[in-house]
């Protein structure tokens, strides 16, 4: 699952688009708060994954900017004063070993 964040050079706004992934009954999904402004931008990511009957046991967030991954359910992440697109990936693991992103 990926969230594309594009910081516009002209307007300094983030544009958000989401692609969801379905694996059996595990549906990986997330959202990010709207963030705007120039300089550092800190969207808050919210896990919206559904996994009926199989509790989620771990989250791994890759923010697409080369920084260390986060291993909590709903992280905030600082994107420093850089321009470009960031491919954000959420990897979910359930108690029965199902893994999806």
Buried (B, 14 or more C-beta within 10 A) or exposed (E): BBBBBEBEEEEBBBEBEBEEBEBEEBBBBBBBEEBEEEEEBEBEBEBBBEBEEBEBEEBBBBBBBEEEEBEEBBBEBEBEEEEEEBEBBBBBBBEEEBEBE
